Amino acid sequence: MLARISALFASLLGALLLSVAGARASTLVIVGAGDGHGVGMSQDGALGYAEHGWSYSSILAHYYTGTALGTAPAGAKVRVLIGNTVHVLPLETYVRGVISAEMPASWPAAALEAQAVAVRTYALTAHAGGSRFDVYSDTRSQVYRGPAAETASTNAATIATAGQIVTYDGAPAITYFFASSGGHTEDVQNAFGGAAEPWLVGVSDPYETKASSWTLSMSFASAAARLRGLVKGSLRGIEVLERGSSPRIISAAVLGSAGDTRVSGPELEGRLGLESTWAYFSVKHGSAVKAEPDHSGVAPAAGGSGAAGAGPAGPAGGAAPPVPTSPEGGVQGPAGSPGSTPAGGVVAG
């Protein structure tokens, strides 16, 4: 009798060990689209529109819904934190030092001109350092490289759009931008939280390139290590709870053997090293791949990364004539918190 019990115990233990080993051997497969936060203007999408004959004004009107072009205040200056020192620069000088740091100078004129207006407007609306300065010189605001960034094409874009800014109801409208949307941009409140800003809503982005789709695979052990502090017990998977309009993840649950932990899309992106929050999860074991639970009601498209929008109509208003690469500089998003920067002097530019 004792021998039979011992044999049964050994059999159960073996099955358990095989199950654990199988779980450890499983791979988390993540298929997604886009690069960056997804709010405002997609630089890769702007490239596509420019290549299809859209003017810079039409590109901006598409990405910043309900906006118009206005004029910056005469003699406007920008306070830029470079290292520990605040430099005060004429607005147009600042714009010339940013464009090629944020978008390849070889891109079509209309894309560079759209970037120039977005850069100029962002500089006037960011207020990253409160009363001390307006923008960082790095990806916390937008990348400023000074005269070293100036090229013939980007200086021409600055001149062609001189003084022009994006406005909503007559006031400057903050102009977030990023590298690649994957086919649709996102509503600002879904990406950054807080109140909705009516010009920062998700729109179709049909000229995104196939290069904006991506796949990432990692072992469950690696995923669990990256999600340390969120996993209760052993990692069982990731369940999407809610998606935005793009459809980027708003919230998800990290499934653990001892319970689940709710997590935001941006935190999940940061922890797992994703290119964006537009992501779908599957588990691969051997040759079998099974989709993880997704309660958002938004299924991935045939390509696996979600549904891109339909093709656009022609540009609103007049249109001017016009393998893409990733932006050379950083991807601009929300400014840093005021008061969190080192003290420094102010230098007139």
Buried (B, 14 or more C-beta within 10 A) or exposed (E): EEEEEEEEEEEEEEEEEEEEEEBEEBBBBBBBBBBBBBBBBBBBBBBBBBBBBBBBBBBBBBBBBEBBBBEBEEEBBBBBBBEEBBBBBEBBBBBBBBBBBBBBBEBBBBBBBBBBBBBBBBBBBBBBBEEBBBBBBBBBBBBBBBEEBBBEBBBBBBEBBBBBBBBBEEEBBBBBBBBBBBBBBBBBBBBBEEEEBBBBBBBBBBBBBEEBBBEBEBEBBBBBEBBEEBBBEBBBBBBBBBBBBBBBBBBBBBBBEEEBBEBBBBBBBEBBEBBBBBBBBBBBEEEEEEBBEBEBEBEBEEEBBBBBBEEBEEBEEEBBEBEBEBBBBBBBBBBBEEEEBEEBEEEEB
